[in-house]
Amino acid sequence: MTTLKLSSRLDGVAESSTLKMNAAARELAAKGHKVVNLTAGEPDFPVLDPVKDAAIAAITGNFNKYTPAAGIPELRKGLTRKFEKDNGLAYTPEDIIVTVGAKQAIFNFLLATINSGDEVIIPGPYWVSYPDMVKLAGGWPVTVDTDAKAGFKLTPAQLKGALTPKTRALILNAPSNPTGVVYTRGEMQALAKVLEGTDVWVVSDEIYEKLIFEGEFTSFAALSPDAFKRTLTVNGFSKTYSMTGWRLGYAAGPKPLIAAMALLQGQSTSGANSVAQRAALAALDLPDSAFKPMVEAFRRRRDRMAEIFSAAGNFSFVKPAGAFYFFLNVEQAYGKAYNHDQVLTGSEDLAFYLLNAAHVGTVPGNGFGADAYLRLSFAVSDSDVEEGSKRIVDAIAKLR
Ligand SMILES: Cc1ncc(COP(=O)(O)O)c(C=O)c1O
């Protein structure tokens, strides 16, 4: 029989480590174990009622048909108001595309801008999907390791050092998944300055915009007219509005780029789901006070995790200023053994040890380009934060 082949495009593309660990934790729980699952990449809060009501009204009102590939006009218009109010950005509806999650916005951007061998700079630790998405687009991810001592912030010198004639884009994500880093306006301005005079795009992934505990959020595009022209501002409804499963994101940038992304979208997904778009319009009308309780809960849980790991004495971390992840340095566990001779060599080993021995699900740092770390989500109940963190401390203390 002939061999049916798959595309070489998939060579070297890895499975998302977040999804892998989440699946392993769920499997163990399904066997009846009390698993504390700290792998979640989504809020543990419900969708707010006005958003649900708008979706129900869209369904009962038969809002069922295909929508324009770039999104329904009223949502694109609504997003111009959001950008104006929250970010001081003056976009027109034609500068905006509605996508199937922020992820599709980034993917469309890469397909629309990257030629074979083009380089994309990604500060690490990075969101697991960026390098693989760049590879799928035929590009080359150039990861630049930031330093925990510098608060995991990319420095202007690092950015300058990574630029080559092949650099096509920089992907910046703040607040960051997995580190929670938030840049000051001055720090961002210094990065923007490095790019002046180049033809490098910036993707500013602002999906955790509203989940900030310290500092102030700055949109990269709002830094200067030069920054505005080179930036694709990416955002979505998944995190702030707990709408991960509704798959709705958006991006704003120069018209030719948005038109190219819409062309791609028209030939792939045909655009986002009609009902979710109506619901998103209602979400945009919610005042920030609507999700304040969620932000306060995340802050409280973050503080509790910090207390527990500080009290344990032998862990180091940079307290996250935003998002809902705690990036914990666990190097002290490497080289130690469990069951007498099972030596832990890295974050994946440790994550599986913690899952099997202590029934706590974590995400290994290697998928984020930082093997010395584990990512712990605090988008879980206060009691799971308490119990999960203590189980990690106790299980690591047992290693010899
Ligand atoms: C940094 C970052 N960007 C984008 C996304 C994707 O969001 P969406 O659900 O809108 O596709 C995530 C989700 O985990 C994320 O952490």
The ligand as an SDF file (V2000), in Angstrom:
LIG
                    3D

 16 16  0  0  0  0  0  0  0  0999 V2000
   -0.9580   35.5040   25.7940 C   0  0  0  0  0  0  0  0  0  0  0  0
   -2.1660   34.9200   25.1680 C   0  0  0  0  0  0  0  0  0  0  0  0
   -2.5440   35.3550   23.9520 N   0  0  0  0  0  0  0  0  0  0  0  0
   -3.6200   34.8440   23.3410 C   0  0  0  0  0  0  0  0  0  0  0  0
   -4.3750   33.8440   23.9280 C   0  0  0  0  0  0  0  0  0  0  0  0
   -5.5330   33.2640   23.1560 C   0  0  0  0  0  0  0  0  0  0  0  0
   -6.7430   33.7850   23.4850 O   0  0  0  0  0  0  0  0  0  0  0  0
   -8.0750   33.4090   22.7010 P   0  0  0  0  0  0  0  0  0  0  0  0
   -8.8530   32.5080   23.6050 O   0  0  0  0  0  0  0  0  0  0  0  0
   -8.7560   34.7250   22.5100 O   0  0  0  0  0  0  0  0  0  0  0  0
   -7.7190   32.7740   21.4150 O   0  0  0  0  0  0  0  0  0  0  0  0
   -4.0080   33.3570   25.1890 C   0  0  0  0  0  0  0  0  0  0  0  0
   -4.7660   32.2530   25.8080 C   0  0  0  0  0  0  0  0  0  0  0  0
   -4.3130   31.5420   26.6520 O   0  0  0  0  0  0  0  0  0  0  0  0
   -2.8880   33.9150   25.8260 C   0  0  0  0  0  0  0  0  0  0  0  0
   -2.4950   33.4880   27.0340 O   0  0  0  0  0  0  0  0  0  0  0  0
  1  2  1  0
  2  3  1  0
  2 15  2  0
  3  4  2  0
  4  5  1  0
  5  6  1  0
  5 12  2  0
  6  7  1  0
  7  8  1  0
  8  9  2  0
  8 10  1  0
  8 11  1  0
 12 13  1  0
 12 15  1  0
 13 14  2  0
 15 16  1  0
M  END
$$$$
